Amino acid sequence: MTENIWSKHSMPCKSPLKYVGGKGKLLEHIIPYIPKTTDVIIEPFCGSAALSFSQDKPFYLSDMSPELINFMKKLRDNPYKLYTEAVKLSQSHSKEFYLEARQWDRSGGFNTSQPYPRILRAARYLYIVYYGFNGLYRVNQKGYCNTPYGGDNRKYPDNIEQMLKDASIHLNIWCKGIFCQEFDDMSQLESIIDSGNEAFVFIDPPYEEGDNGKKVFQEYTPTKIDSKFTERLVSYLDNLNAAGVPFLMTNTSCKYVKETYNKWDIKDVPVNYVVGADKERTGSKFEMFVSNRK
């Protein structure tokens, strides 16, 4: 990768993150919810930011994961160095090295410039997502990464260099801000509304457990997904609606979600998935779309 990456126009691109819960496969269902008059997209649980990367439109990214937000900032600011550091980590890959790198966040200096500068933290995030188990960056209640080892045969995509380059170009042209903050911090949205821009908010929170207590992955951050979290989420949707802001929230298709958000338009969307590691065995499940517009 050369450092002069600004030699072509931005085009919609794929997120460079292999991300559990990423919405790349649902874009064809999500995009029709964006009003044609939308000036800016806001993703308060940005995750892989698959939606924003797919659109040539201004957007804001925020999340409660400091490591994800640090990755997005370094991807925007220095993709060449990020790629170089990520390759160095992959070249050292073994189970012992992976477990050692996973422990770095226990160091008292992890969040300072020494001995783990932010670019190395961003490269470590990418490394764990691709070389850990199943595209996870999982944390415990103290916020420390505990993603299991993914195996000896893991690797980055063959085109990871180009993916980072394209994503960085897209961020530099279209992204208006990247923030580590709580999802229901309304200050950003209020300033956007005050400026006269029409916003669309895409909300992709940690999912609720399914019917009969079916487990889903929730450990993106130490935040506990409980009744208080759900109350905050309901209040956030109410505030968006009161401000006249169209939104779409994705969540688990289950009785609890249907009952909790029944004041809004609700739709089950089928999602194809691979059963286990056998690509020939496919099935379908549903995710739930909750919106204040049809």
Order of alpha helices (4+ residues) and beta strands (2+ residues): alpha-beta-alpha-beta-alpha-alpha-alpha-alpha-alpha-beta-alpha-beta-alpha-beta-alpha-beta-beta
